[in-house]
Amino acid sequence: MLNSAILDALRAAVDVEGATLPSGLITATNQLQTYECDGLTNMRALPGAVVLPRSTEQVQAVVRICDQFRIPFVARGAGTGLSGGALPAEGGVVISFARMNRILEIDIPNQRLIVEPGVINTHVTDAVAAYGYFYAPDPSSQTVCTIGGNVAENAGGAHCLKYGFTTTHVLSLEVVLPNGELATFGSSAPDAPGYDLTGVFVGSEGTLGVATKITLRIVKRPETVQVLLAAFDSTSAAAQAVSDVIAAGMLPAALEMMDRLSAKASEAAVHPNYPVCEALLLVELDGPEAEVNAQMAEATALCQKNGAWEVRLAQTAQERGLIWKGRKAAFAAMGRISPNYIVQDGVIPRTALPVVLEAISRMATEVQLRVANVFHAGDGNLHPMVLYDQAIPGQEEIALDLSYRILHLCVDHGGSITGEHGVGKEKQQAMGYMFSEPDLDTMQLVRHAFDPHNIANPDKLFPRTRLCGEKSGPYIPHPLETAGVAEFF
């Protein structure tokens, strides 16, 4: 697909004569293998080339080449995504933003800053911490994931319950469209008039273009932060405590739950001193000190009312940090208790937590697998991790099938197939279970308006590519999907 003339054009687009950095074009097979997958490692494809631009103009030059020769391209940040969203198109171009990692402007009076897409999530907070501000979206991979990837997937994190997802904190975007043209969506002021193209772009998973500059909203650090850890003998009791806290009119900064397996793995990995229990609830409240003190007393009483046999309030910033370190380590720590696992991401109404968790347990028992659960319990975002051993013939296929059926279970209870990990390559067939064909056709019309040649992260999101005006066929499940889950009720 990429002949020598195209490679020479790509090299000229990203290399500056006399520059001290190595070439911005990678073509050696052993180096390309670094980019053949994201955090979903069981899906792999080898790109034909990787480019590392250092400016918007270089990105435009690369995209124009791709548009001219109809070469598929995929933008990539740190590759921490868990749905195959950064999976390369076989033989295509990967645009890596490893070199576009500068914070361009900090504007404290207007509570905003402008960054390039390769800036690491936590570096944003580090840059404004001295002024008493922070950047709220905090995915578990925040110490390595990039803002560009967060924008692509509309990343959330533990604190999205109160502060919202990435889309809440993006004011404007400079975007290179799939034909190489430059566009600006939104403005540096909130609530810009006109169509919300910023909202359309955030979460579009790289299918509408490439963001090269991002204006972010930052938040004033609260006066007081308190974190409560509560241990329960069942996930249903902890789930009821979650509902009671929300029903009491509180809006925690974070409300997280971990089951026995996930807490055990985190304890082995980072030693956060978690109690051994069936369900662990983490409640973080922030705001004015008097308000937080009163609400934390009420939250503690509600946990105890629902059977919490240990409640522990973190006494120092170090203790709070350790509690959250354990929670954020949960995904990576799963390797301590299982050789392989699939991280899923579904959403359900909070009130459905007990029945859905019970159903997941039954479904796992039926196929003799274990499922570890971590939740953004406050907003019903589940992260079930299906544990399996790839060395056992057929077990990976069983695990994949179970993970798809868990997604269907979420949809059947009024939820969604993803809360923050995106659809990518992994869940594109499940889109047909959640959305009707007219819905999918309408989404494709939007995509086609931005990318008529289907070269921007192609073959992602949708069950199949639809061209503008093309009639769609019936939903055909993925071979590993099982359409019905009614047998478990």
C-alpha positions in Angstrom: 0.0 0.0 0.0 2.8 2.4 0.9 5.3 2.5 -2.0 8.6 4.3 -1.9 7.2 7.5 -3.3 4.6 7.8 -0.6 7.1 7.0 2.1 9.4 9.7 0.8 6.5 12.2 0.9 5.6 11.2 4.5 9.3 11.6 5.5 9.4 15.0 4.0 6.2 16.0 5.8 7.6 15.2 9.2 11.4 15.7 9.0 12.9 19.1 9.3 16.3 19.6 7.7 19.0 20.0 10.3 16.8 18.8 13.2 18.6 17.0 16.0 15.7 14.5 16.7 15.7 11.1 14.9 13.5 10.8 11.8 9.8 11.3 12.3 9.1 8.3 10.0 9.2 4.7 11.3 9.1 1.8 8.8 11.3 -0.9 10.3 9.1 -3.9 11.1 10.5 -4.4 14.6 9.7 -0.8 15.5 6.3 -0.9 13.9 5.4 -3.8 16.2 5.3 -1.3 19.1 2.2 0.2 17.5 0.4 -2.9 16.4 -2.2 -2.8 19.3 -3.4 -0.6 22.1 -4.3 -1.9 25.6 -6.5 -4.5 24.0 -3.6 -6.8 23.1 -5.5 -9.7 21.6 -6.3 -7.6 18.5 -3.2 -6.7 16.4 -2.5 -5.2 13.0 0.8 -4.0 11.6 0.8 -0.5 10.1 2.8 0.3 7.0 4.4 3.4 8.6 4.3 5.5 11.8 4.8 9.2 11.6 5.7 11.5 14.6 4.7 15.0 13.7 5.8 18.0 15.8 3.3 20.6 14.6 -0.2 21.1 13.3 1.2 21.9 9.9 3.1 18.6 9.8 -0.1 16.7 10.7 -1.9 18.5 7.9 0.8 17.5 5.4 0.5 13.8 6.5 -3.3 13.8 6.3 -3.2 15.4 2.9 -1.0 12.6 1.6 -3.3 10.0 3.1 -6.3 11.7 1.5 -4.6 12.0 -1.9 -3.8 8.3 -2.0 -6.8 7.1 0.0 -4.5 5.7 2.7 -6.2 4.9 6.1 -4.7 6.6 9.1 -5.2 6.2 12.8 -4.2 8.9 15.4 -2.5 7.5 18.5 -1.6 8.9 21.9 -0.1 6.6 24.5 -2.0 3.5 23.3 -3.6 2.8 26.7 -7.2 2.4 25.3 -9.0 -0.9 26.1 -11.3 -1.3 23.1 -9.0 -1.4 20.1 -9.7 2.2 19.2 -6.0 2.8 18.3 -5.7 -0.5 16.4 -3.9 0.4 13.1 -5.4 -0.2 9.8 -3.3 -3.0 8.2 -0.6 -1.4 6.1 -1.9 2.1 6.8 -0.4 5.1 8.7 -0.3 5.7 12.4 0.0 9.3 13.5 1.7 9.3 16.8 1.5 12.4 19.0 4.5 11.5 21.2 6.3 14.6 20.0 3.3 17.0 20.3 3.3 17.0 24.1 3.5 20.7 25.0 1.3 22.8 27.3 1.0 25.8 25.1 -0.8 28.3 27.3 -2.0 28.5 30.9 -4.7 31.1 31.5 -5.6 31.0 35.3 -7.9 34.1 35.3 -10.1 32.4 32.7 -9.7 28.9 34.2 -8.4 27.3 31.0 -5.3 26.1 29.3 -4.3 25.0 25.8 -2.5 21.7 25.2 -1.2 19.5 22.4 -2.8 16.1 22.1 0.3 14.2 23.4 0.2 15.9 26.9 -0.2 13.3 29.7 -3.4 13.7 31.7 -1.7 14.2 35.1 0.7 16.8 33.7 -2.3 19.1 33.2 -3.0 19.1 37.0 0.7 19.3 37.8 0.9 22.5 35.7 -1.9 24.3 37.5 -1.6 22.8 41.0 0.4 25.7 42.4 -2.5 28.0 41.5 -5.0 25.9 43.4 -6.6 24.3 40.4 -6.8 20.7 39.0 -8.0 18.9 35.8 -11.0 16.7 36.9 -11.2 13.8 34.4 -9.0 11.1 35.9 -9.0 7.7 34.2 -7.1 4.9 35.9 -4.3 5.3 33.4 -4.0 9.0 34.0 -0.3 8.9 34.7 0.4 7.7 31.2 -2.7 8.3 29.0 -2.8 11.5 26.9 -5.4 14.3 26.5 -5.8 13.5 22.8 -6.8 9.9 23.6 -9.0 11.1 26.4 -10.8 13.4 23.8 -11.1 10.5 21.3 -12.8 8.2 23.9 -14.5 10.8 26.1 -12.6 9.4 29.0 -14.1 9.6 32.5 -12.6 8.2 35.7 -13.6 8.0 39.4 -14.4 11.7 39.7 -16.8 11.9 36.7 -19.8 11.4 39.0 -19.5 15.0 40.2 -17.3 16.7 37.7 -18.3 15.0 34.4 -16.4 13.3 31.6 -13.8 14.8 29.2 -16.5 16.5 27.1 -17.5 18.6 30.1 -14.0 20.0 30.2 -13.2 20.7 26.5 -13.9 24.2 25.4 -12.5 24.1 21.9 -10.6 22.0 19.5 -8.2 22.7 16.6 -8.9 19.8 14.2 -7.3 18.5 11.1 -10.1 17.1 9.0 -9.6 13.9 6.9 -9.0 16.0 3.8 -6.2 18.0 5.5 -8.2 21.2 6.1 -8.0 22.9 9.5 -11.1 23.6 11.5 -11.9 25.1 14.9 -14.8 23.7 17.0 -16.1 25.6 20.0 -14.4 28.6 21.5 -12.4 29.6 24.5 -15.6 30.8 26.2 -18.1 28.4 27.5 -21.5 27.8 25.7 -20.5 29.0 22.3 -23.5 29.6 20.0 -24.2 27.4 17.0 -24.0 23.6 16.5 -22.1 21.8 19.2 -19.4 20.4 16.9 -17.1 20.1 19.9 -19.6 17.7 21.5 -19.8 15.8 18.2 -16.0 15.4 18.0 -15.3 14.4 21.6 -15.9 10.7 21.8 -15.9 10.1 18.1 -12.8 7.8 18.5 -10.7 9.5 15.7 -13.3 8.8 13.0 -13.9 12.5 12.2 -10.4 13.9 12.2 -7.4 14.6 14.3 -7.3 17.1 17.2 -4.0 19.1 17.3 -4.8 21.7 19.9 -7.2 21.4 22.8 -8.5 24.1 25.1 -9.3 22.6 28.5 -11.4 23.9 31.5 -9.8 23.5 34.9 -11.5 23.5 38.3 -10.7 25.2 41.5 -9.4 22.8 44.2 -12.0 22.3 46.9 -11.4 23.5 50.5 -11.7 20.0 52.0 -11.5 16.4 50.6 -12.4 13.4 52.7 -12.4 9.7 51.7 -14.3 7.0 53.5 -13.6 3.2 53.0 -16.4 0.9 54.0 -16.4 -3.0 54.0 -19.5 -5.1 53.3 -20.4 -8.8 53.3 -22.2 -8.5 50.0 -22.2 -6.4 46.8 -25.9 -6.0 47.1 -25.5 -4.4 50.6 -22.8 -2.0 49.2 -25.0 -1.2 46.2 -27.9 -0.3 48.5 -25.6 2.0 50.4 -24.7 3.7 47.1 -28.4 4.3 46.3 -29.0 5.6 49.8 -26.1 8.1 49.6 -27.4 9.5 46.3 -31.0 9.5 47.6 -29.9 11.5 50.6 -29.1 14.4 48.2 -25.4 14.1 48.3 -23.2 14.3 45.2 -19.9 12.6 46.1 -16.8 13.6 44.1 -16.4 9.8 43.7 -18.4 6.7 44.7 -16.5 3.5 43.8 -17.0 -0.2 44.5 -14.6 -3.1 44.3 -15.5 -6.8 44.9 -13.4 -9.4 46.7 -11.4 -10.4 43.7 -10.5 -7.0 42.5 -9.6 -5.8 46.0 -7.5 -8.8 46.5 -5.5 -8.2 43.3 -5.0 -4.5 44.2 -3.8 -5.4 47.7 -1.3 -7.8 46.3 0.0 -5.2 43.8 0.2 -1.9 45.8 -0.7 -2.8 49.4 -3.4 -0.2 50.1 -4.4 -1.9 53.3 -7.9 -2.9 52.2 -9.9 -5.1 54.5 -10.8 -8.6 53.2 -14.5 -8.4 52.3 -17.0 -9.2 49.6 -17.5 -5.5 48.6 -15.4 -2.5 49.3 -17.0 1.0 48.9 -15.0 4.2 48.5 -16.8 7.4 49.2 -15.1 10.7 48.5 -16.7 14.0 49.4 -15.3 17.5 48.7 -16.3 21.1 49.2 -16.6 23.5 52.1 -15.3 21.9 55.3 -18.5 22.2 57.3 -20.6 20.8 54.5 -18.2 17.9 54.0 -18.0 17.1 57.7 -21.8 16.9 57.9 -22.3 14.8 54.8 -19.5 12.4 55.7 -21.1 11.7 59.0 -24.4 11.0 57.2 -22.7 8.8 54.6 -20.9 6.8 57.3 -24.3 6.2 59.1 -25.9 5.0 55.8 -23.0 2.6 55.2 -23.4 1.2 58.7 -27.1 1.0 58.3 -26.6 -1.3 55.3 -24.2 -3.6 57.2 -20.8 -2.1 56.8 -18.7 -3.8 59.4 -15.7 -1.6 59.0 -15.7 2.1 58.1 -12.4 4.0 57.9 -11.9 7.7 57.2 -8.6 8.5 55.7 -6.8 10.9 58.1 -4.1 12.3 55.8 -3.5 13.1 52.2 -1.1 10.2 52.1 -3.8 7.8 53.3 -6.2 9.1 50.7 -3.6 8.7 48.0 -3.0 5.1 49.0 -6.7 4.2 48.9 -7.0 5.7 45.4 -3.7 4.1 44.3 -5.3 0.7 45.1 -8.5 1.5 43.1 -6.6 2.8 40.1 -4.3 -0.2 40.1 -7.2 -2.7 39.8 -7.0 -3.3 36.1 -3.2 -3.9 35.9 -3.2 -5.8 39.2 -5.6 -8.5 37.8 -2.5 -10.2 36.3 -1.6 -11.1 39.9 -4.6 -13.6 40.0 -5.2 -14.6 36.4 -2.9 -15.2 33.4 -5.4 -13.5 31.1 -8.4 -11.3 31.4 -10.8 -9.2 29.4 -11.8 -5.7 30.8 -15.3 -4.8 29.9 -17.1 -1.5 30.3 -20.9 -1.2 30.5 -23.4 1.1 32.1 -26.7 0.3 34.0 -29.0 2.4 36.1 -27.8 2.4 39.7 -30.9 0.7 40.9 -30.2 -2.3 38.7 -26.8 -3.0 40.3 -27.9 -5.9 42.6 -29.8 -7.8 40.0 -27.1 -7.3 37.3 -24.3 -8.3 39.6 -26.2 -11.5 40.6 -26.8 -12.3 36.9 -23.1 -11.8 36.0 -22.2 -14.2 38.8 -24.6 -16.8 37.5 -23.4 -16.4 34.0 -19.8 -16.8 35.0 -20.6 -19.9 37.1 -22.4 -21.5 34.1 -19.2 -21.4 32.1 -16.8 -22.0 35.0 -15.0 -18.7 34.8 -14.4 -15.9 37.4 -15.4 -12.3 37.0 -13.9 -9.6 39.1 -15.9 -6.4 39.3 -14.8 -2.7 39.7 -17.5 0.0 39.4 -18.0 3.7 39.2 -20.9 2.8 41.3 -22.3 6.3 41.6 -23.2 6.5 37.9 -23.7 2.8 37.2 -20.5 2.3 35.1 -19.4 -1.3 35.5 -15.9 -2.7 34.7 -16.3 -6.5 34.9 -13.1 -8.3 34.3 -13.5 -11.8 32.8 -10.6 -14.0 34.0 -9.4 -16.9 31.9 -6.3 -18.9 30.9 -5.4 -18.6 27.2 -3.4 -21.8 27.5 -6.6 -23.8 28.0 -8.0 -24.6 24.6 -11.3 -22.9 23.9 -11.3 -20.8 27.1 -10.6 -17.5 25.5 -13.6 -17.9 23.2 -15.8 -18.7 26.2 -14.5 -15.6 27.9 -15.1 -13.4 24.9 -18.6 -14.8 24.6 -19.3 -14.1 28.3 -18.0 -10.6 28.0 -20.4 -9.9 25.0 -23.3 -11.3 26.9 -22.5 -9.0 29.9 -22.8 -6.1 27.5 -26.2 -7.4 26.3 -27.2 -7.7 29.9 -26.4 -4.0 30.5 -28.5 -3.0 27.4 -31.4 -5.2 28.5 -31.5 -3.3 31.8 -31.7 0.1 30.2 -28.0 0.7 30.0 -25.2 1.0 27.4 -22.4 -1.1 26.0 -19.8 1.5 27.1 -19.3 4.2 29.6 -15.8 5.5 28.9 -13.7 2.9 27.1 -15.3 3.5 23.8 -16.5 1.1 21.1 -13.4 0.8 18.9 -12.9 -2.6 17.3 -13.9 -4.7 20.2 -17.6 -3.7 20.6 -18.6 -2.6 17.1 -20.8 -5.7 16.6 -22.5 -5.0 19.9 -23.6 -1.6 18.5 -26.2 -3.5 16.5 -27.7 -4.9 19.8 -28.0 -1.4 21.3 -29.0 0.7 18.3 -31.6 0.2 15.5 -30.4 0.3 11.9 -31.9 3.8 11.2 -29.9 5.0 14.2 -26.7 3.5 12.9 -27.4 4.9 9.4 -27.8 8.4 10.8 -24.6 8.1 12.7 -22.8 7.1 9.5 -24.2 10.1 7.7 -22.5 12.3 10.3 -19.3 10.4 9.9 -19.5 10.5 6.1 -19.9 14.3 6.2 -16.5 14.6 7.9 -14.8 11.7 6.1 -16.4 10.8 2.8 -13.6 8.5 1.8 -13.6 6.5 5.1 -9.8 6.9 5.8 -10.0 8.3 9.4 -9.7 5.3 11.7 -11.8 3.1 9.4 -13.6 -0.1 10.4 -14.2 1.1 14.0 -17.4 1.9 15.9 -19.9 0.5 13.5 -20.8 -3.2 12.6 -20.0 -2.5 9.0 -19.1 0.5 6.8 -22.1 2.3 5.2 -21.6 4.8 2.4 -23.7 7.9 2.2 -27.2 6.9 1.2 -26.6 3.2 1.2 -29.3 1.0 2.6 -28.4 -1.2 5.6 -29.1 -4.8 6.2 -30.3 -6.6 9.3 -28.2 -6.8 12.5 -26.0 -9.8 12.3 -24.4 -10.8 15.6 -20.7 -11.4 15.9 -20.0 -15.2 16.0 -18.8 -14.9 19.6 -22.0 -13.0 20.7 -25.0 -14.7 22.2 -28.1 -12.6 21.5 -30.3 -13.7 24.4 -29.6 -13.6 28.1 -33.1 -14.2 29.3 -32.2 -17.8 30.3 -30.4 -16.3 33.3 -33.5 -14.7 34.8 
